[in-house]
């Protein structure tokens, strides 16, 4: 067993101790919105204190003969409200030979119980102001006569220590790099959410940052991108500013103004909301004062990093013009444990070439109407080991060469650069022989001045397979002169903007001011929820069964008189 001042030989903990030697041990490196101002000395002391407290809570049978968690049951939950506490909990679990599973701090006890049964977690570590959530989860498990005993222990944030802590790596306690290191939930936007088990090598940077590096996180830690935004700076030697894990847009903008942030990744929805916050709602223009204040807000960034194909062209161009920084489209999936590829200032949909440690290939799909596209498949050195409790899903996720099947449709050009066009089955509306890319259609609708948000889905129809349906939220500050938004107006304006006839929407639902489109915390639209909420149920109903409040175009075109360039 590791001594009180030693860690097992874990790649992440070795990197933590290595980087802690590169900065003054008492220098503040984590600035957390919860009021924590922490150095590496504080961090290591809190990790040791948390590990000690957890060991006192665990039943003896939870540990093997080496004093570490059993390989068959390595998982522990984390529920916190701060980035700093997430890091302490993560490292403490690694110091026990285990793998952390971050839970949303507003998770329902019944949801946590489902994951408890799936993962057989032995303990839940909770942070400041999350003790009640942890107790509720434990009580729910006990009330359901759970066969799994779930302990609960606090995460330390105020451990006492000397100016320097001499912590060593115990090389007599090696941990397999391919064993479970972290489990992150998939988004569940296109299917059931799964617990993605990543190996110990995932999210571990092996190089050190420049001395003036500053990273900003404002995203919930239970998604892989946000977890990386917390882990990477601490393990590479950057200063970390951790905002509220659902930080309001004004707080995010102010952080960029106040600090010369050198690393951050953006949700497309945040970039749009930031633009809307500082521009005139009717004209979309900036005042001179706002321009002076915000033109340098991204001064430390090399590029504006954002997920591929999820941002409107006008929003992208706004930030390029204001800040002078190029956009970098990144491509990553939770199952790879890393960014797979990226492209700076590329054309729409370009996600570039594979990063070191990653491989990509294109496999023809043979989908009628999409013959020129194939499925993007990826492999990485930090690829997930399995979906926890989902053996069949794990086998189905990989091809015979070990590449993960992303379900993303794309192309590759003569220079080896990949382009993404959406996810098969959910990012296309199949209208007769045509496939309408929902993301492209949404971007076109979002460019209309009287629209603030939109989602495109396919509504089943007995004659033409699916009708292109749009659900939109009006921009109240910029409504049409007559105050009316209907299909005739939208179709006319989209046609004037050169949208192809076959893509024009045939079904419309206009949201009320208090209604919002369902999105994940990462800003992704949950299309199955949109369909269920506004068009009946997720299994689908024909358009003739449309519920109240839905407008359907009266002249639905049929195959004998409809073409890409035709006009009714």
C-alpha positions in Angstrom: 0.0 0.0 0.0 1.2 3.6 -0.8 2.5 5.3 2.4 0.8 8.5 3.5 3.2 10.6 1.5 3.5 8.5 -1.6 1.4 7.8 -4.7 1.1 4.6 -6.7 2.9 4.7 -10.1 0.1 6.3 -12.1 0.9 8.3 -15.2 -1.4 11.2 -14.2 0.0 11.4 -10.7 3.6 11.3 -11.9 2.9 14.2 -14.2 1.3 16.1 -11.4 4.4 15.8 -9.2 6.6 16.5 -12.1 4.9 19.8 -13.0 4.7 20.8 -9.3 8.5 21.0 -9.3 8.5 23.5 -12.1 6.7 26.3 -10.3 7.2 27.9 -6.8 5.3 25.4 -4.6 3.3 28.1 -2.9 2.4 30.1 -6.0 -1.4 30.2 -6.6 -2.2 28.2 -9.8 -5.9 27.6 -9.4 -8.3 30.5 -9.0 -11.8 29.0 -8.4 -15.1 30.9 -8.4 -16.0 29.1 -5.1 -13.3 31.2 -3.4 -10.4 28.7 -3.6 -7.0 30.2 -4.3 -4.7 27.2 -4.4 -1.1 26.3 -5.0 0.4 22.9 -5.9 1.2 22.5 -2.2 -2.5 23.0 -1.4 -3.6 20.7 -4.1 -1.3 17.8 -3.1 -2.1 18.2 0.6 -5.9 18.1 -0.2 -5.4 15.0 -2.4 -3.6 13.2 0.5 -6.1 14.3 3.0 -9.1 13.2 0.8 -7.4 9.8 0.2 -7.0 9.3 3.9 -10.6 10.2 4.6 -11.9 7.9 1.9 -9.8 5.0 3.2 -11.6 5.4 6.6 -15.0 5.2 4.9 -14.4 2.1 2.6 -15.1 -1.4 3.8 -11.9 -3.5 4.0 -13.0 -5.8 1.2 -13.0 -2.8 -1.2 -9.2 -3.0 -1.3 -6.8 -5.6 -2.6 -3.7 -7.0 -0.9 -1.7 -4.0 -2.2 -4.1 -1.6 -0.5 -5.6 -0.3 -3.8 -9.1 -0.7 -5.2 -9.9 -4.0 -6.8 -9.5 -4.1 -10.5 -13.0 -5.4 -10.8 -14.5 -2.5 -8.9 -12.3 0.6 -9.4 -15.0 3.2 -9.8 -15.9 6.1 -7.5 -18.4 9.0 -8.1 -17.5 12.7 -7.7 -20.2 15.4 -7.2 -18.9 18.9 -6.7 -19.7 22.6 -7.6 -16.1 23.7 -8.2 -13.3 22.8 -10.6 -10.8 22.7 -7.8 -12.7 20.1 -5.9 -13.1 18.0 -9.0 -9.3 18.0 -9.4 -8.8 17.0 -5.8 -11.3 14.2 -6.0 -10.0 12.9 -9.3 -6.4 12.7 -8.1 -7.4 11.2 -4.8 -9.2 8.4 -6.6 -6.3 7.8 -8.9 -4.1 7.6 -5.7 -6.3 4.7 -4.6 -5.8 3.0 -7.9 -9.3 3.8 -9.0 -11.2 5.6 -11.7 -13.4 8.7 -11.2 -16.9 9.0 -12.5 -18.0 12.7 -12.4 -21.7 13.2 -11.8 -23.7 16.4 -12.5 -24.2 18.2 -9.2 -28.0 18.3 -9.9 -28.3 14.6 -10.8 -31.5 13.0 -9.5 -30.9 10.1 -7.0 -32.7 7.6 -9.2 -30.4 8.6 -12.1 -27.3 8.1 -9.9 -28.7 4.8 -8.7 -28.9 3.6 -12.3 -25.2 4.4 -12.8 -24.4 2.8 -9.4 -25.9 -0.5 -10.5 -24.1 -0.2 -13.9 -20.6 0.7 -12.6 -20.7 -0.9 -9.1 -19.1 2.3 -7.7 -17.9 1.9 -4.1 -17.9 5.5 -2.9 -19.2 9.0 -3.7 -16.8 11.9 -3.0 -18.6 15.2 -2.5 -17.5 18.8 -2.4 -18.5 21.9 -0.5 -22.3 22.4 -0.5 -22.8 19.0 -2.1 -23.1 16.9 1.1 -26.9 16.8 0.8 -26.8 15.6 -2.8 -24.5 12.8 -1.7 -26.7 11.8 1.2 -29.8 11.7 -1.0 -28.0 9.4 -3.4 -26.9 7.0 -0.6 -30.3 7.1 1.0 -32.0 6.3 -2.3 -29.6 3.3 -2.9 -30.2 2.0 0.6 -34.0 2.4 0.4 -33.9 0.3 -2.8 -32.0 -2.5 -1.0 -29.0 -2.0 -3.2 -26.6 -5.0 -3.1 -23.8 -2.5 -3.5 -22.7 -0.6 -0.4 -22.0 3.0 -1.3 -19.8 5.0 1.1 -19.6 8.8 1.1 -16.7 11.0 1.9 -15.9 14.7 1.8 -13.3 16.2 -0.6 -10.8 18.2 1.4 -10.2 21.8 0.4 -8.3 23.2 3.5 -5.7 20.6 4.4 -2.8 22.0 6.5 0.7 21.5 5.2 4.2 22.9 5.4 5.7 25.1 2.7 6.7 22.0 0.8 5.4 18.4 0.8 7.8 15.6 -0.1 5.6 13.1 -2.0 7.2 10.3 -3.9 6.0 7.8 -6.5 6.0 4.2 -5.1 7.3 2.2 -8.1 6.4 -1.0 -6.2 2.8 -0.1 -6.9 2.6 0.1 -10.7 -0.8 0.8 -12.3 -1.4 -0.5 -15.8 -1.7 2.4 -18.3 -4.6 0.6 -20.1 -6.6 0.1 -16.9 -9.6 2.3 -16.1 -8.6 5.9 -15.3 -11.7 8.0 -15.8 -15.3 7.4 -16.9 -17.2 10.1 -18.8 -20.8 10.0 -20.0 -21.6 10.2 -23.7 -24.0 13.0 -24.5 -27.0 10.8 -25.3 -28.2 13.1 -28.1 -28.6 10.3 -30.6 -29.1 7.2 -28.3 -28.8 6.1 -24.8 -26.2 7.7 -22.7 -23.2 5.4 -21.9 -20.4 5.5 -19.4 -17.2 5.7 -21.5 -14.3 4.2 -19.7 -11.0 5.9 -20.7 -7.5 4.4 -19.9 -5.1 6.0 -17.5 -3.2 7.6 -20.3 -6.2 9.7 -21.4 -6.2 13.5 -20.8 -2.5 13.5 -19.6 -0.3 16.1 -21.3 3.3 15.0 -21.3 4.8 18.4 -22.1 4.9 21.6 -20.0 3.3 24.9 -20.9 4.9 28.2 -21.4 5.3 30.1 -18.0 2.6 32.7 -18.9 0.0 30.1 -20.0 -3.5 30.8 -18.6 -6.5 28.5 -19.1 -10.2 29.2 -18.5 -13.0 26.7 -17.8 -16.6 27.5 -17.6 -18.1 24.2 -18.5 -19.6 21.3 -16.4 -16.8 18.8 -15.6 -18.8 15.7 -16.3 -18.3 16.1 -20.1 -14.9 15.1 -21.5 -14.1 18.5 -23.0 -14.7 20.3 -19.8 -12.8 17.7 -17.8 -9.8 18.2 -20.1 -10.1 22.0 -19.6 -9.6 21.5 -15.9 -7.0 18.7 -16.0 -4.7 19.9 -18.8 -3.7 23.2 -17.3 -2.9 21.8 -13.9 -0.8 18.9 -15.5 1.0 21.2 -17.9 1.8 24.1 -15.5 -0.8 26.8 -16.7 -2.7 29.1 -14.4 -6.3 27.9 -14.2 -9.3 30.2 -13.8 -12.3 28.0 -13.0 -15.7 29.8 -13.3 -19.1 28.5 -12.2 -19.6 25.2 -13.9 -22.7 26.7 -15.7 -21.2 30.2 -15.9 -23.4 33.0 -17.3 -22.2 34.5 -20.6 -21.4 37.9 -19.0 -19.1 36.2 -16.5 -17.2 34.3 -19.3 -16.7 37.5 -21.3 -15.5 39.4 -18.3 -12.9 36.7 -17.5 -11.5 37.1 -21.0 -11.4 40.8 -20.6 -9.6 40.6 -17.2 -7.1 37.8 -18.0 -4.9 37.1 -20.9 -6.3 33.6 -21.5 -4.1 31.5 -23.7 -6.3 28.3 -23.8 -10.0 27.9 -24.0 -12.6 26.0 -26.0 -16.0 27.4 -26.9 -19.4 26.1 -27.1 -21.0 27.5 -30.4 -24.0 28.6 -28.3 -21.7 30.7 -26.1 -20.2 32.5 -29.0 -23.6 33.3 -30.4 -24.9 34.5 -27.0 -21.7 36.6 -26.4 -22.3 38.3 -29.8 -25.9 38.9 -29.0 -25.0 40.4 -25.6 -22.7 43.1 -27.0 -24.5 44.0 -30.3 -27.6 46.0 -31.0 -30.5 43.5 -31.2 -31.9 45.0 -34.3 -28.9 45.8 -36.4 -26.3 43.4 -35.0 -23.7 46.2 -34.9 -21.3 47.1 -32.1 -21.0 50.5 -30.5 -17.6 52.0 -30.5 -17.2 51.6 -26.8 -18.1 47.9 -27.0 -15.6 47.5 -29.9 -12.8 49.0 -27.9 -13.6 46.9 -24.8 -13.9 43.5 -26.5 -11.6 43.6 -29.5 -8.7 42.4 -27.4 -10.6 39.9 -25.3 -9.1 37.0 -27.1 -5.6 38.5 -27.2 -3.9 35.5 -25.6 -5.5 32.9 -27.9 -3.8 31.4 -30.9 -7.2 30.6 -32.4 -10.9 30.5 -31.4 -11.4 26.7 -30.9 -14.9 25.4 -31.5 -16.6 22.2 -32.4 -17.0 21.5 -36.1 -20.0 22.6 -38.2 -22.1 23.9 -35.3 -21.7 27.6 -35.7 -23.4 30.0 -38.1 -21.3 31.8 -40.6 -22.3 35.2 -39.4 -21.3 34.5 -35.8 -18.0 33.1 -37.0 -17.3 36.1 -39.2 -18.3 38.5 -36.4 -15.6 37.2 -34.0 -12.9 37.0 -36.7 -13.6 40.7 -37.7 -13.7 41.9 -34.1 -10.7 40.0 -32.6 -8.5 39.2 -35.7 -8.3 35.6 -34.5 -8.9 32.7 -36.8 -11.4 30.0 -36.1 -10.1 26.5 -35.4 -12.6 23.7 -36.0 -11.8 20.8 -33.8 -13.1 17.2 -34.0 -13.3 15.0 -31.0 -15.5 12.3 -29.5 -15.6 11.2 -25.9 -14.6 7.7 -26.9 -11.1 8.8 -28.2 -10.1 10.6 -25.0 -8.4 13.3 -27.1 -8.9 15.8 -29.9 -8.7 13.8 -33.1 -8.1 16.5 -35.6 -8.5 20.3 -36.3 -8.2 22.9 -39.0 -7.5 26.6 -38.7 -9.3 28.9 -41.1 -10.5 26.0 -43.3 -13.7 26.0 -45.4 -17.0 25.0 -43.8 -17.0 21.5 -42.5 -13.2 21.0 -42.7 -11.9 19.2 -39.6 -8.3 18.8 -40.9 -5.9 16.0 -40.6 -5.3 13.6 -37.6 -3.3 14.9 -34.7 -0.3 12.9 -33.5 -1.5 9.8 -31.7 -4.7 9.6 -33.7 -5.8 7.9 -37.0 -8.8 8.5 -39.2 -10.3 6.7 -42.2 -13.4 6.9 -44.3 -15.5 3.9 -44.9 -18.1 4.0 -47.8 -21.7 3.7 -46.6 -23.5 3.3 -49.8 -26.5 5.4 -48.7 -28.7 6.2 -51.6 -28.5 9.9 -52.2 -25.3 10.2 -50.2 -23.0 8.0 -52.2 -20.1 10.5 -52.1 -20.0 10.4 -48.3 -18.6 7.7 -46.0 -18.5 7.1 -42.2 -15.5 8.7 -40.4 -13.8 6.2 -38.2 -11.1 7.0 -35.7 -8.5 5.4 -33.5 -6.3 6.9 -30.8 -3.6 6.0 -28.3 -6.1 6.9 -25.6 -9.1 5.1 -27.0 -11.8 4.0 -24.6 -11.4 0.5 -23.2 -15.2 -0.2 -23.0 -18.6 1.1 -22.2 -19.2 0.1 -18.6 -21.8 -2.6 -18.3 -22.4 -2.6 -22.1 -20.4 -5.5 -23.6 -22.5 -5.8 -26.8 -22.4 -2.0 -27.4 -18.7 -2.1 -26.9 -18.2 -4.8 -29.5 -20.5 -3.0 -32.0 -18.6 0.3 -31.5 -15.4 -0.9 -33.2 -14.6 -2.4 -36.6 -12.3 -5.3 -37.2 -9.2 -2.9 -37.3 -10.0 -1.4 -33.9 -11.4 1.9 -35.3 -14.3 3.5 -33.5 -17.4 3.9 -35.6 -18.4 7.6 -35.1 -21.6 7.5 -37.3 -20.4 10.9 -38.6 -20.6 11.2 -42.4 -17.7 12.9 -44.2 -15.3 13.2 -47.1 -11.5 13.3 -47.4 -9.9 15.5 -50.0 -6.7 15.0 -52.1 -4.6 16.6 -49.3 -5.8 14.1 -46.7 -8.1 16.7 -45.0 -11.4 15.4 -43.6 -14.7 17.2 -43.9 -17.8 16.4 -41.8 -21.4 16.6 -43.0 -23.4 15.4 -40.0 -24.4 12.2 -38.3 -26.2 9.6 -40.2 -29.7 8.9 -39.0 -30.0 12.1 -37.0 -28.5 15.0 -38.9 -30.4 14.5 -42.2 -34.0 14.7 -43.2 -34.8 12.1 -45.9 -37.3 13.9 -48.2 -38.0 11.5 -51.0 -34.7 10.8 -52.8 -33.1 13.9 -51.2 -31.1 14.1 -47.9 -31.4 17.5 -46.2 -28.5 18.3 -43.8 -30.2 19.6 -40.7 -27.2 21.6 -39.6 -27.0 23.5 -42.9 -30.8 24.1 -42.8 -30.6 25.4 -39.2 -27.8 27.7 -40.0 -29.8 29.2 -42.9 -32.8 29.7 -40.6 -30.7 31.2 -37.9 -29.4 33.8 -40.4 -33.0 35.2 -40.6 -33.0 38.4 -38.5 -36.3 37.5 -36.7 -34.9 34.1 -35.5 -32.9 33.7 -32.3 -32.7 29.9 -32.2 -33.8 27.0 -34.4 -33.9 23.2 -34.8 -34.7 21.2 -37.9 -36.0 17.6 -37.7 -37.7 15.2 -40.0 -41.5 14.5 -39.5 -42.6 11.1 -40.8 -44.9 11.3 -43.8 -46.6 8.4 -45.7 -46.0 9.9 -49.1 -42.5 11.4 -49.0 -40.7 9.6 -46.1 -40.1 12.8 -44.0 -41.1 16.4 -44.1 -38.5 19.1 -43.3 -39.8 20.7 -40.0 -38.4 23.7 -38.2 -39.0 24.7 -34.6 -37.8 28.3 -34.0 -37.6 30.8 -31.2 -38.4 34.4 -32.5 -36.0 37.3 -31.9 -38.6 39.5 -30.2 -36.4 42.6 -30.8 -36.4 42.2 -34.5 -39.8 40.9 -35.6 -41.2 41.4 -39.1 -43.1 44.7 -39.5 -46.4 42.9 -39.4 -45.3 40.8 -36.4 -46.1 37.5 -38.3 -43.8 34.6 -38.7 -45.2 31.8 -40.8 -44.1 29.2 -43.3 -44.9 31.5 -46.3 -42.5 34.2 -44.8 -39.8 31.8 -43.9 -39.9 29.9 -47.2 -39.8 33.2 -49.2 -36.9 34.6 -47.2 -34.9 31.3 -47.4 -35.5 31.1 -51.2 -34.3 34.7 -51.5 -31.1 33.6 -49.7 -30.7 30.9 -52.4 -31.7 27.8 -50.3 -32.5 24.9 -52.7 -36.1 24.2 -53.1 -36.0 20.7 -51.7 -34.6 22.1 -48.4 -37.4 24.6 -47.8 -39.3 23.7 -44.6 -42.8 22.2 -44.9 -43.7 22.2 -41.2 -43.3 25.0 -38.6 -43.6 25.4 -34.9 -43.0 28.8 -33.4 -42.0 28.8 -29.8 -43.6 31.0 -27.2 -41.3 33.6 -25.4 -41.0 31.4 -22.3 -40.1 28.2 -24.3 -36.6 27.0 -25.0 -35.2 24.4 -27.3 -33.8 21.4 -25.4 -30.0 21.3 -25.4 -27.3 19.5 -23.6 -25.0 21.4 -21.3 -22.5 21.5 -24.2 -25.0 23.3 -26.3 -26.0 20.4 -28.6 -29.6 20.2 -29.7 -31.4 17.1 -28.4 -33.4 16.4 -31.6 -35.3 13.4 -30.2 -36.5 15.7 -27.4 -37.5 18.4 -29.9 -39.5 15.8 -31.9 -41.1 14.3 -28.7 -42.0 17.8 -27.3 -43.5 19.3 -30.5 -44.4 16.6 -32.9 -45.9 13.8 -30.8 -43.4 11.2 -29.6 -39.9 10.0 -30.4 -41.2 7.0 -32.3 -42.8 9.3 -34.8 -46.3 10.1 -36.1 -47.4 11.0 -39.6 -47.7 14.7 -40.5 -51.5 14.3 -40.7 -51.5 13.6 -36.9 -49.6 16.8 -36.1 -50.6 18.4 -32.8 -52.1 21.8 -32.3 -49.8 24.8 -33.0 -48.1 23.2 -35.9 -48.3 24.8 -39.4 -48.0 22.4 -42.4 -47.4 23.8 -45.9 -50.7 23.1 -47.8 -49.0 22.1 -51.1 -46.8 19.2 -50.2 -44.8 18.5 -53.4 -44.7 15.0 -54.8 -42.0 13.2 -56.9 -43.6 13.8 -60.3 -43.3 17.6 -60.2 -40.6 18.3 -57.7 -36.9 18.8 -58.4 -33.8 20.4 -56.9 -34.1 23.5 -59.1 -37.9 23.4 -59.7 -40.2 26.0 -58.3 -43.8 25.4 -57.3 
